[in-house]
């Protein structure tokens, strides 16, 4: 019975790690998109001056 508990906990930890990795990946993608927008805004501001 203990064996199954240990296995379940390991699976649980893996699931949690996968979720964390996905969240970090999403965060990275969002940061890249924000940087693209910032660069565009800088270009537009530079053209206005």
Biopython code that builds the backbone (N, CA, C, O; Angstrom):
import numpy as np
from Bio.PDB.StructureBuilder import StructureBuilder

atoms = [
    (1, "UNK", "N", (0.831, -1.210, 0.000)),
    (1, "UNK", "CA", (0.000, 0.000, 0.000)),
    (1, "UNK", "C", (0.867, 1.262, 0.000)),
    (1, "UNK", "O", (0.582, 2.214, -0.726)),
    (2, "UNK", "N", (1.888, 1.264, 0.789)),
    (2, "UNK", "CA", (2.801, 2.412, 0.804)),
    (2, "UNK", "C", (3.434, 2.649, -0.567)),
    (2, "UNK", "O", (3.630, 3.789, -0.988)),
    (3, "UNK", "N", (3.749, 1.553, -1.250)),
    (3, "UNK", "CA", (4.377, 1.658, -2.566)),
    (3, "UNK", "C", (3.514, 2.493, -3.513)),
    (3, "UNK", "O", (4.019, 3.355, -4.233)),
    (4, "UNK", "N", (2.223, 2.229, -3.501)),
    (4, "UNK", "CA", (1.318, 2.962, -4.382)),
    (4, "UNK", "C", (1.252, 4.440, -4.016)),
    (4, "UNK", "O", (1.154, 5.307, -4.885)),
    (5, "UNK", "N", (1.306, 4.706, -2.736)),
    (5, "UNK", "CA", (1.309, 6.110, -2.300)),
    (5, "UNK", "C", (2.527, 6.835, -2.874)),
    (5, "UNK", "O", (2.416, 7.945, -3.395)),
    (6, "UNK", "N", (3.687, 6.190, -2.769)),
    (6, "UNK", "CA", (4.927, 6.810, -3.256)),
    (6, "UNK", "C", (4.830, 7.061, -4.767)),
    (6, "UNK", "O", (5.179, 8.137, -5.254)),
    (7, "UNK", "N", (4.358, 6.066, -5.482)),
    (7, "UNK", "CA", (4.216, 6.199, -6.939)),
    (7, "UNK", "C", (3.274, 7.349, -7.273)),
    (7, "UNK", "O", (3.569, 8.178, -8.134)),
    (8, "UNK", "N", (2.142, 7.389, -6.583)),
    (8, "UNK", "CA", (1.161, 8.446, -6.838)),
    (8, "UNK", "C", (1.791, 9.818, -6.585)),
    (8, "UNK", "O", (1.593, 10.749, -7.365)),
    (9, "UNK", "N", (2.552, 9.938, -5.486)),
    (9, "UNK", "CA", (3.161, 11.235, -5.161)),
    (9, "UNK", "C", (4.149, 11.630, -6.234)),
    (9, "UNK", "O", (4.211, 12.800, -6.612)),
    (10, "UNK", "N", (4.927, 10.679, -6.736)),
    (10, "UNK", "CA", (5.893, 11.005, -7.795)),
    (10, "UNK", "C", (5.169, 11.491, -9.041)),
    (10, "UNK", "O", (5.578, 12.471, -9.662)),
    (11, "UNK", "N", (4.083, 10.796, -9.407)),
    (11, "UNK", "CA", (3.291, 11.230, -10.559)),
    (11, "UNK", "C", (2.757, 12.633, -10.336)),
    (11, "UNK", "O", (2.762, 13.466, -11.242)),
    (12, "UNK", "N", (2.297, 12.884, -9.121)),
    (12, "UNK", "CA", (1.768, 14.183, -8.765)),
    (12, "UNK", "C", (2.832, 15.268, -8.931)),
    (12, "UNK", "O", (2.565, 16.339, -9.476)),
    (13, "UNK", "N", (4.038, 14.973, -8.455)),
    (13, "UNK", "CA", (5.145, 15.932, -8.556)),
    (13, "UNK", "C", (5.449, 16.218, -10.025)),
    (13, "UNK", "O", (5.671, 17.366, -10.411)),
    (14, "UNK", "N", (5.455, 15.158, -10.842)),
    (14, "UNK", "CA", (5.712, 15.337, -12.273)),
    (14, "UNK", "C", (4.639, 16.236, -12.888)),
    (14, "UNK", "O", (4.947, 17.144, -13.660)),
    (15, "UNK", "N", (3.376, 15.975, -12.540)),
    (15, "UNK", "CA", (2.278, 16.812, -13.048)),
    (15, "UNK", "C", (2.491, 18.273, -12.673)),
    (15, "UNK", "O", (2.328, 19.172, -13.498)),
    (16, "UNK", "N", (2.857, 18.491, -11.420)),
    (16, "UNK", "CA", (3.077, 19.860, -10.953)),
    (16, "UNK", "C", (4.234, 20.511, -11.708)),
    (16, "UNK", "O", (4.155, 21.677, -12.093)),
    (17, "UNK", "N", (5.303, 19.752, -11.915)),
    (17, "UNK", "CA", (6.459, 20.289, -12.651)),
    (17, "UNK", "C", (6.061, 20.647, -14.075)),
    (17, "UNK", "O", (6.473, 21.683, -14.598)),
    (18, "UNK", "N", (5.265, 19.795, -14.697)),
    (18, "UNK", "CA", (4.799, 20.075, -16.066)),
    (18, "UNK", "C", (3.994, 21.373, -16.092)),
    (18, "UNK", "O", (4.170, 22.209, -16.978)),
    (19, "UNK", "N", (3.112, 21.527, -15.110)),
    (19, "UNK", "CA", (2.316, 22.762, -15.040)),
    (19, "UNK", "C", (3.226, 23.982, -14.887)),
    (19, "UNK", "O", (3.031, 25.002, -15.547)),
    (20, "UNK", "N", (4.212, 23.861, -14.014)),
    (20, "UNK", "CA", (5.141, 24.981, -13.792)),
    (20, "UNK", "C", (5.898, 25.305, -15.075)),
    (20, "UNK", "O", (6.049, 26.472, -15.435)),
    (21, "UNK", "N", (6.375, 24.263, -15.765)),
    (21, "UNK", "CA", (7.112, 24.480, -17.013)),
    (21, "UNK", "C", (6.226, 25.198, -18.035)),
    (21, "UNK", "O", (6.670, 26.116, -18.724)),
    (22, "UNK", "N", (4.960, 24.759, -18.120)),
    (22, "UNK", "CA", (4.037, 25.399, -19.060)),
    (22, "UNK", "C", (3.832, 26.870, -18.705)),
    (22, "UNK", "O", (3.823, 27.728, -19.587)),
    (23, "UNK", "N", (3.668, 27.161, -17.418)),
    (23, "UNK", "CA", (3.479, 28.543, -16.980)),
    (23, "UNK", "C", (4.706, 29.387, -17.309)),
    (23, "UNK", "O", (4.578, 30.518, -17.777)),
    (24, "UNK", "N", (5.905, 28.830, -17.063)),
    (24, "UNK", "CA", (7.128, 29.570, -17.361)),
    (24, "UNK", "C", (7.233, 29.831, -18.854)),
    (24, "UNK", "O", (7.657, 30.907, -19.275)),
    (25, "UNK", "N", (6.846, 28.846, -19.650)),
    (25, "UNK", "CA", (6.895, 28.990, -21.099)),
    (25, "UNK", "C", (5.943, 30.090, -21.561)),
    (25, "UNK", "O", (6.295, 30.914, -22.405)),
    (26, "UNK", "N", (4.738, 30.094, -21.001)),
    (26, "UNK", "CA", (3.747, 31.128, -21.338)),
    (26, "UNK", "C", (4.294, 32.503, -20.952)),
    (26, "UNK", "O", (4.171, 33.463, -21.714)),
    (27, "UNK", "N", (4.900, 32.592, -19.760)),
    (27, "UNK", "CA", (5.468, 33.859, -19.292)),
    (27, "UNK", "C", (6.531, 34.355, -20.270)),
    (27, "UNK", "O", (6.584, 35.541, -20.597)),
    (28, "UNK", "N", (7.379, 33.430, -20.732)),
    (28, "UNK", "CA", (8.453, 33.779, -21.666)),
    (28, "UNK", "C", (7.865, 34.304, -22.982)),
    (28, "UNK", "O", (8.336, 35.305, -23.522)),
    (29, "UNK", "N", (6.837, 33.625, -23.489)),
    (29, "UNK", "CA", (6.199, 34.041, -24.736)),
    (29, "UNK", "C", (5.589, 35.433, -24.572)),
    (29, "UNK", "O", (5.731, 36.283, -25.452)),
    (30, "UNK", "N", (4.912, 35.665, -23.445)),
    (30, "UNK", "CA", (4.290, 36.972, -23.196)),
    (30, "UNK", "C", (5.356, 38.059, -23.147)),
    (30, "UNK", "O", (5.176, 39.133, -23.720)),
    (31, "UNK", "N", (6.480, 37.780, -22.455)),
    (31, "UNK", "CA", (7.555, 38.774, -22.369)),
    (31, "UNK", "C", (8.102, 39.101, -23.756)),
    (31, "UNK", "O", (8.391, 40.260, -24.055)),
    (32, "UNK", "N", (8.247, 38.068, -24.611)),
    (32, "UNK", "CA", (8.733, 38.301, -25.972)),
    (32, "UNK", "C", (7.767, 39.183, -26.749)),
    (32, "UNK", "O", (8.181, 40.088, -27.473)),
    (33, "UNK", "N", (6.460, 38.909, -26.590)),
    (33, "UNK", "CA", (5.447, 39.717, -27.285)),
    (33, "UNK", "C", (5.486, 41.163, -26.800)),
    (33, "UNK", "O", (5.394, 42.093, -27.600)),
    (34, "UNK", "N", (5.624, 41.350, -25.484)),
    (34, "UNK", "CA", (5.689, 42.696, -24.915)),
    (34, "UNK", "C", (6.904, 43.439, -25.475)),
    (34, "UNK", "O", (6.814, 44.623, -25.803)),
    (35, "UNK", "N", (8.033, 42.747, -25.584)),
    (35, "UNK", "CA", (9.235, 43.378, -26.137)),
    (35, "UNK", "C", (9.015, 43.810, -27.581)),
    (35, "UNK", "O", (9.472, 44.881, -27.983)),
    (36, "UNK", "N", (8.322, 42.990, -28.363)),
    (36, "UNK", "CA", (8.034, 43.345, -29.758)),
    (36, "UNK", "C", (7.200, 44.622, -29.802)),
    (36, "UNK", "O", (7.474, 45.525, -30.593)),
    (37, "UNK", "N", (6.177, 44.690, -28.944)),
    (37, "UNK", "CA", (5.299, 45.867, -28.902)),
    (37, "UNK", "C", (6.104, 47.100, -28.501)),
    (37, "UNK", "O", (5.941, 48.173, -29.082)),
    (38, "UNK", "N", (6.978, 46.937, -27.500)),
    (38, "UNK", "CA", (7.804, 48.066, -27.052)),
    (38, "UNK", "C", (8.685, 48.584, -28.182)),
    (38, "UNK", "O", (8.811, 49.793, -28.374)),
    (39, "UNK", "N", (9.297, 47.661, -28.934)),
    (39, "UNK", "CA", (10.150, 48.074, -30.052)),
    (39, "UNK", "C", (9.347, 48.848, -31.090)),
    (39, "UNK", "O", (9.810, 49.864, -31.609)),
    (40, "UNK", "N", (8.123, 48.361, -31.396)),
    (40, "UNK", "CA", (7.255, 49.057, -32.355)),
    (40, "UNK", "C", (6.939, 50.462, -31.854)),
    (40, "UNK", "O", (7.003, 51.432, -32.609)),
    (41, "UNK", "N", (6.594, 50.560, -30.561)),
    (41, "UNK", "CA", (6.261, 51.864, -29.982)),
    (41, "UNK", "C", (7.461, 52.808, -30.075)),
    (41, "UNK", "O", (7.302, 53.990, -30.380)),
    (42, "UNK", "N", (8.647, 52.291, -29.815)),
    (42, "UNK", "CA", (9.851, 53.124, -29.904)),
    (42, "UNK", "C", (10.049, 53.613, -31.337)),
    (42, "UNK", "O", (10.418, 54.766, -31.561)),
    (43, "UNK", "N", (9.799, 52.728, -32.306)),
    (43, "UNK", "CA", (9.924, 53.129, -33.717)),
    (43, "UNK", "C", (8.946, 54.251, -34.039)),
    (43, "UNK", "O", (9.314, 55.248, -34.660)),
    (44, "UNK", "N", (7.693, 54.080, -33.611)),
    (44, "UNK", "CA", (6.657, 55.085, -33.879)),
    (44, "UNK", "C", (7.031, 56.411, -33.219)),
    (44, "UNK", "O", (6.920, 57.468, -33.840)),
    (45, "UNK", "N", (7.476, 56.357, -31.957)),
    (45, "UNK", "CA", (7.873, 57.576, -31.258)),
    (45, "UNK", "C", (9.042, 58.245, -31.961)),
    (45, "UNK", "O", (9.089, 59.470, -32.068)),
    (46, "UNK", "N", (9.984, 57.445, -32.440)),
    (46, "UNK", "CA", (11.143, 57.990, -33.146)),
    (46, "UNK", "C", (10.728, 58.686, -34.431)),
    (46, "UNK", "O", (11.317, 59.705, -34.792)),
    (47, "UNK", "N", (9.729, 58.161, -35.130)),
    (47, "UNK", "CA", (9.269, 58.746, -36.389)),
    (47, "UNK", "C", (8.533, 60.062, -36.148)),
    (47, "UNK", "O", (8.596, 60.977, -36.970)),
    (48, "UNK", "N", (7.830, 60.150, -35.009)),
    (48, "UNK", "CA", (7.057, 61.359, -34.724)),
    (48, "UNK", "C", (7.961, 62.555, -34.471)),
    (48, "UNK", "O", (7.611, 63.690, -34.794)),
    (49, "UNK", "N", (9.133, 62.289, -33.889)),
    (49, "UNK", "CA", (10.012, 63.407, -33.528)),
    (49, "UNK", "C", (10.705, 64.012, -34.689)),
    (49, "UNK", "O", (11.473, 64.960, -34.524)),
]
sb = StructureBuilder()
sb.init_structure("model")
sb.init_model(0)
sb.init_chain("A")
sb.init_seg("    ")
for serial, (resi, resn, name, xyz) in enumerate(atoms, 1):
    if name == "N":
        sb.init_residue(resn, " ", resi, " ")
    sb.init_atom(name, np.array(xyz, "f"), 0.0, 1.0, " ", f" {name:<3s}", serial, name[0])
structure = sb.get_structure()
